[in-house]
Amino acid sequence: MVDADLVVEVAGAVATVVIRNPGRRNAMTPAMWRRLPVLLDGLESDPAVRVVVLTGADGTFCAGADLGDLDELLAAGDGSIAVAAEERLATFAKPTVAAVRGACVGGGCQLAVACDLRIAAVDARFGVPPARLGLVYPAPTTHRLARLIGPAAAKHLLFTGELVAAERALRIGLVDEVLPDADLAARVDGLTGVIAERSQLSVAAAKEIVDGRADEDRMAWWHGQVRVSGEAREGVAAFHERRAPRFGWTPPAAP
């Protein structure tokens, strides 16, 4: 489908990746699964981009994988292009926010869960449908869902395949905030704007630590970055001078 694509829009320090597949409720095609890691590689290496928002076009987040291409996904199992895209999103070095309207089902829910934060409109609906289709959800995807919402809530979604409303998704920890649809864009803009203004050293380190990817050597590296970057001195000076800090840290180039 020539109209099915991922569209990148950049405004200031925030890049928005829009899932677009008209007529299929933004279902992800194989080409879209393959394109997502490539887009993320580019956004990660762009020093001007500090936060990435993932959302869907035309009031729908994503209805999952395009089932017309099911054979390709099934043949690869946990090594599928969908799992590879999810893993790249989960390990993306910068903060990610899913802005969810409408259906967020299957592969769409998979992508939302791989983001750091999820902000939903009241009309959002979430579902994990493998039991309705005779499928086995990939192990990395299942583990990530269970870590986010707990084993019991994950089993309920997986066993029943039922769609849950945004308010219930909020109660079980699947989303972080629920707002009226008219307020969603402003809230996401405000949230990402705040994150972009913070010390990116602090933000990047926090993401690695929370995700369990910072071992002892990496923690020593992060503390070294605090000492040599001047970020802490700038933050403390700004606090005493009652002004906004001017944080300037960017990740050092790989050797």
C-alpha positions, 0 to 999 in steps of 0.5 A: 500500500503506497499510502502506508508509511511512517512520517517524521515531523520535527518541531524544535527539540521534539520529533514526532513519528506518525503511524499512517496507513489509511483504510487499515486503522494504521496497521503496521505493514512489513515495510513500516516495521522495517523502517521504524528502526532506521528512523530511530537510528537517525533521530538518535544520532541527531543532537537537535532532537531530545524527545520522540513522540510516537502517535497515529494519524487520523485519530487512531494510534495503531490497530496492530500488524497488517494481518494480510502479511501474517505469514512473514511475521509468523515464520520468524517467531521472536526474531520477527521484524515487529519484535526487532522494531519494538526492541529498537524503540525500547532501547532508544537512548532518548525519552519516548512518549506514545500519544494514543487516540483510538485503537491501540491494539496488538502491534500498536500496543506493543509499540506503546508499551516499548515507549517510556511514557504513554499519554492517552485520550479518553477514547483510547482502547487497548488490547492484546489479541493473540488468544483471539487469533490463535497466536503466541505473543513474542517472549520479549513483548510479553515480558515487557508488558508484564514488567509494566503492569504486573503479571495478573493484569498482563495475563488478563489482557493476554488470556481474554484479548478484550479491549480495555478503556483508557480509564482502566488502562490508567488504573492498571498502569498501562498508561500514565495519564488520560485526558480529553481528546481536545487536551491531548496535543497540548499536554504532550507538547507541554510534557515533551517541552519540559523534558527537552529543557532538562539536563539531557545527561540526567535524563539519559542516565535515568533512562538507562538505570531504570531500564536496567542497562547501566552496569557498574562500569557504565555508572562510573562513566555517568558519574564521570560525565557529571564531573566533566560536563559542568551540568551540575554546576550550571544547575546549582548556579541557576537555582541560586540565581533563580533563572532557567538553567542552560544545560548543554550536555550532549552524548560524546561521539563514539570512539 
